[in-house]
């Protein structure tokens, strides 16, 4: 019987061939460089071929090594796809697994899922909360919510709502802090926003909002930049700042009185960017996905209104 490396050996070979460095491959795999080197040597001995040429300073793939590394990568991906399909089959057709980021989950979706469960008690929602973009072929997920341009090969993408960036603050700050009657009054407050840009589009900041409000001498060094919009919104809820926030993400806080809008002026994010519901085109007719799509689009329309 001809020798074929096992899955662990294939992963070691693929990582070593990709990094061309046994130490980096070992870090990725949770092994020692010596263990990686030993595994590669064992494969070479069993196959009777040299996969890497080694010098004191570097390693490189031989022609045979490159061919086997490519095949290892293909085999691992094929196995991962099979595992994903197996997991979906095992959990059955009653579950729908949704992948989304923590902000969208906490500020929008989780506040509404009880409505979906009442409409569809036969569908059990499961959530994968992550900022990582999942692969529907490799990961155990059915639908996702992504912020982007909605152009994903092989996927259907339904726009949920446009992003309107508005100033918000705590009602306590509005009642007892320095008055907020005109935009220039904001100079007397701590102002917070997030910093984000992609493909030439910049998320609205206080300098942009002030310009839209007709204030042309705003010093943006006086504003505080957060990496997370959730942190910026929390600072506003705590009463320590006025934040620029995405209307959809603070709609509940506004309706429940945790936040107020001191000014009506808002700035739209480029229409190219939005939150999208995404799912494979191949499974678009799945009754679970159809039910979730119809429900979330209706909820999004209500939020926009």
C-alpha angles and dihedrals in degrees: 000000000000117000117250117182115245124243094267091051091048091052091050092049093047094049093046091048093048096048098031083211124095093204094055091044089051091051091052094048098041092244136116120260088243091056091051091048091048092049092051092047090050092053091048092050093048094047095039093227134108111241101177134029110216131204130174090265108031149005130223135185122258118222089261090047092052091051093050093045091053091049091047091053091050092047093049092049091048091051092048091052090050091050090051091051091047092053092049091050091047095053090051133215097297094075128074116193117206124194119203142140124272096249095053090044096050100037101038123002103044091054089060108035094095087068091056092047091053091051094044110026089162092065118075112206118214124184135216104196109198142126088220116102107241126218111229091209095050105029129064097248134113106194135008142197113222135176110223144079096309094239107127120152112240093008134103113226125198117192110233102191143326118259116247114185114211137171115254135178141167117281086232091060091047091050101042108017128081108307121271105205101128131020093257089064086072087074086077093058138068107258123202134185140153127255117227135146134167135170092355095311119117124200109242114267134185094271090057093045092050091050090052088050091053096254106134101171100059115142105216091195086080093065125085121231121216126192092214125053088208089062092048091051092047090054088055093047090050089056096241099110150010109246136198106229141172107260094222091054094052099036092107093046089053096046092047094048101247090116137026134195110241090189131024096219114113134175123221121226112232106288090234088073123063144125111283134191105226133189137153115282088225092064099037091114094053104126091226092054092044090053094047093045094051092047098047094045089054091048091048091051090053091050091051090051 
